[in-house]
Amino acid sequence: MNYTVSQLLTQDITFQPIEIKGWVRAFRANRFIALNDGSTINNIQCVVDFENTDEDLLKRITTGAAVHIKGDLVESQGKGQKVEIQVSSIEILGDSDPEAYPIQPKKHTFEFLRKNAHLRTRTNTFSAVMRLRSSLSFAIHKYFTDNGFYHVHTPIITGSDAEGAGEMFRVTNLDAKNPPLNDDSSINYKEDFFGKETNLTVSGQLEAETYAMSLGKVYTFGPTFRAENSNTSRHLAEFWMVEPEVAFMDLAGNMDLAEDFMKSVLGYALEHNREDLEFLEQRLLTEEKSKPQAERSEMSLIEKIKFVVDNNFKRVSYTEAIDILRNSKPNKKKKFKYIIEEWGADLQSEHERFLVEKHFKCPVILFDYPANIKAFYMRLNEDGKTVRAMDVLFPGIGEMAGGSQREERLEVLKEKMKALDIPEEELWWYLDLRKYGTAVHSGFGLGFERLVMFATGMGNIRDVIPYPRTPQNAEF
């Protein structure tokens, strides 16, 4: 019977004939194969009777080779594993050149592995990260399905800029060398494929709102794109967003949803990916030892995840947070890189982490932000200067998700769009929601890669997505 490595290491099936297929991680003394098939962080040891094995076959058992092994699963004679396979036959399914194979059984830099992203999941670190990514993705779909949400596939090609960011990738089939021109020499997009200027989406939120206002509770989970020329460890040109939208839900309900959702998803990873998390935690602890004491994390990886899952999220208004930050020791002693001097400042990661890690010592949801630092679609409060926005703050990373109660009043929304020079004709369908059965509704957006970074402890967003897209890099 064919088994996976995970099954062999967890099921009570010793002293039975088994078959397994996988890749050679290492081959020692012409006798011991460390075999992995991607089902677990752990390898299984396969013991070859080298005296009765063809010498040419032994030479082909090299790191990276794909093999089909038959044998008996027995209790291990050595340390470090409970069981091992006594090999009765071995077939080489795919050879691997030991001189050229990039993923040797040694420590590789993450930069080197990014250049070999098609093979990096054959390392323990990246196989663990990608298994966790898969589990988190499943947990997200499970949470929303269990709670009565409908999954909506919002368009990737769009004619609107939901965030007002302006840094979008253009979609066109016009001749780049000789595009059709208007009389003023501008490009005539009426002759383009869609008859108008179109881009890759930065968010599925606006379209999700339209579905929430008929199906009640919906969510999107898909790729989004930003043409921001940034090479930081937090930025990608292509990334995935989770965006629930709910009709008849106010800001308080939105905060409840975000908290319950994040606790559930991370709790799922704690329960189902324990071995991967323990491996990644150990990797981080080793990495931390090389840092100065002041830069070391106060919590281990699993402690950080439990910090979110086990604590109630503290809800704090932006105004209260500004007062706390303005009067804090790091601010008064100018330890913050960005000093908080007055109400209206856009908070940075250092401020968000101070509130979570030092002041409240629990996850924090900030709400009621100044209107002029938030998007046009957020519901204006009665004070005329704040909006019903919220940001969810986590330890070690700062903002994890952002959302708001959406502006449901037609005239107020039109005034906000006018002030920001957003043409009504561009979003006529969005305004229609406010004409025909408008109601309070809310939602939030979560950058999936940021969640994976938090759950894995990886420090660079390029290392939590299979093939990162960044400025000057679209390899693979």
HUVEN-V890033 format. One record per pair of residues at least 4 apart in sequence whose C-alpha atoms are under 7 Angstrom apart, sorted by the first residue. I is the first residue (numbers start at 1). J is the second residue. Records with the same first field share a line. If there is no record, write none. Layout:
# HUVEN-V890033
I: J, J
This chain:
# HUVEN-V890033
1: 18, 19
2: 18, 19, 20
3: 7, 8, 18, 19, 20
4: 8, 20, 37, 39
5: 9, 36, 37, 39, 40, 44
6: 10, 39, 40
7: 11
14: 73, 74, 75
15: 72, 73, 74
16: 72, 73
17: 71, 72, 73
18: 70, 71, 72, 73
19: 69, 70, 71
20: 68, 69, 70
21: 37, 67, 68, 69
22: 35, 36, 37, 66, 67, 68
23: 35, 36, 37, 64, 65, 66, 67
24: 33, 34, 35, 36, 62, 63, 64, 65, 66
25: 34, 35, 36, 63, 64, 105
26: 33, 34, 63, 105
27: 32, 33, 34, 62, 63
28: 32, 33
30: 50, 58
31: 47, 48, 49, 50
32: 45, 46, 47, 48
33: 45, 46, 47
34: 43, 44, 45, 46
35: 43, 44, 45
36: 43, 44
38: 127
41: 124, 128, 275, 276
44: 84
45: 84, 85
46: 84, 85, 86, 87
47: 85, 86, 87
48: 86, 87
49: 53
54: 58
55: 59
56: 60
57: 61
60: 95
61: 65
62: 96, 98
63: 96, 98, 104
64: 96
65: 94, 95, 96
66: 92, 93, 94, 95
67: 90, 91, 92, 93, 94
68: 90, 91, 92, 93
69: 87, 89, 90, 91
70: 87, 88, 89, 90
71: 85, 86, 87, 88, 89
72: 85, 86, 87
73: 83, 84, 85, 86
74: 83, 84, 85
75: 82, 83, 84
76: 81, 82, 83, 84
96: 101
97: 101
108: 112, 113
109: 113
110: 114
111: 115
112: 116
113: 117, 120
116: 120
117: 467
120: 126
121: 126, 127
122: 127
123: 127
124: 128
125: 129, 280
126: 130
127: 131
128: 132, 276
129: 133, 456, 464
130: 134
131: 135
132: 136, 269, 273
133: 137, 452
134: 138
135: 139, 269
136: 140, 265, 269
137: 141
138: 142
139: 143, 265, 268
140: 144, 265
141: 145
142: 146
143: 147, 261
144: 148, 149
145: 149, 150
148: 217
149: 217, 218, 219
150: 217, 218, 219
151: 218, 219, 220
152: 208, 218, 219, 220
153: 220
154: 204, 207, 208, 220
156: 200, 201
157: 198, 199, 200, 201
158: 198, 199, 200, 201
159: 197, 198, 199
160: 426
161: 165, 166, 202
162: 202, 203, 206
163: 375
167: 226, 227, 228
168: 199, 200, 225, 226, 227
169: 199, 200, 226, 227
170: 198, 199, 200
171: 198, 199, 200
172: 192, 193
173: 192, 193
174: 179, 192
175: 179
179: 187
180: 187, 188
181: 185, 186, 187, 188
182: 186, 187, 188
189: 195, 196, 197
190: 195, 196
191: 195
192: 196
200: 225
201: 224, 225
202: 224, 225, 226
203: 224
204: 208, 220
205: 209, 243
206: 210
207: 211
208: 212, 218, 219, 220, 245
209: 213, 245
210: 433
211: 215, 218
212: 216, 217, 218, 245, 246, 247
213: 247
216: 246, 247
217: 245, 246, 247
218: 244, 245, 246
219: 243, 244, 245
220: 242, 243, 244
221: 240, 241, 242, 243
222: 240, 241, 242
223: 238, 239, 240, 241
224: 238, 239, 240, 241
225: 237, 238, 239
226: 237, 238
227: 237
228: 237
229: 471
230: 235, 471
231: 235, 470, 471
233: 460, 461
234: 460, 461
235: 461
236: 468, 469, 470
237: 469, 470
238: 469
239: 449
240: 447, 448, 449
241: 445, 446, 447, 448
242: 445, 446, 447, 448
243: 443, 444, 445, 446
244: 443, 444
245: 442, 443
246: 441, 442, 443
247: 440, 441, 442
248: 439, 440, 441
249: 253, 254, 440, 441, 442
250: 254, 405, 440, 441, 442
251: 255, 388, 404, 405, 442
252: 256
253: 257
254: 258, 442, 443
255: 259
256: 260
257: 261
258: 262
259: 263, 313
260: 264
261: 265
262: 266
263: 267, 308, 309
264: 268
265: 269
266: 270, 305, 309
267: 271, 309
268: 272
269: 273
270: 274
273: 277
274: 278
275: 279
276: 280
277: 281, 302, 456
278: 282
279: 283
280: 284, 456
281: 285, 300, 301, 302
282: 286
283: 287
284: 288
285: 289
288: 296
291: 295, 296
292: 296
299: 303, 304
300: 304
301: 305, 457
302: 306
303: 307
304: 308
305: 309, 455
306: 310
307: 311, 362
308: 363
311: 362
313: 362, 363, 364, 365
314: 362, 363, 364, 365
315: 364, 365, 366
316: 320, 321, 365, 366, 367
317: 321, 366, 367, 368
318: 322, 366, 367, 368, 369
319: 323
320: 324
321: 325
322: 326, 343
323: 327
324: 328
325: 331, 340
326: 331, 340, 341
327: 331, 332
328: 332
329: 333
330: 334, 335, 336
331: 335, 336, 339, 340
334: 339
340: 345
344: 370
346: 373
347: 351, 352
348: 352
349: 353, 398
350: 354
351: 355
352: 356, 393, 398, 399
353: 357, 395, 396, 397, 398
354: 358, 359
355: 359, 360
356: 360, 361, 362, 363, 364, 393, 394, 395
357: 361, 362, 395
363: 393, 394, 395
364: 392, 393
365: 390, 391, 392, 393
366: 390, 391, 392
367: 388, 389, 390, 391
368: 386, 387, 388, 389, 390
369: 386, 387, 388, 389
370: 374, 385, 386, 387
371: 385, 386, 387
376: 416, 417
377: 406, 407, 413
378: 387, 388, 389, 404, 405, 406, 407
379: 387, 388, 405, 406, 407
380: 384, 386, 387, 388, 407
381: 386, 387, 388
388: 404, 405
389: 403, 404, 405
390: 402, 403, 404
391: 399, 401, 402, 403
392: 399, 400, 401, 402
393: 398, 399, 400
394: 398, 399, 400
400: 446, 450, 451
401: 444, 445, 446, 447
402: 444, 445, 446
403: 443, 444, 445
404: 442, 443, 444
405: 441, 442, 443
406: 441, 442
407: 413
408: 434, 438, 439, 440
409: 413, 434
410: 414, 431, 434, 435
411: 415
412: 416
413: 417
414: 418
415: 419
416: 420
417: 421, 422
418: 422
424: 428
427: 431
428: 432
429: 433
431: 435
432: 436
433: 437, 438
434: 438
447: 451
448: 452
449: 453, 461, 464, 465
450: 454
451: 455
452: 456, 464
453: 457, 458, 459, 461, 464
458: 463
462: 468
467: 476
469: 473, 474
470: 474
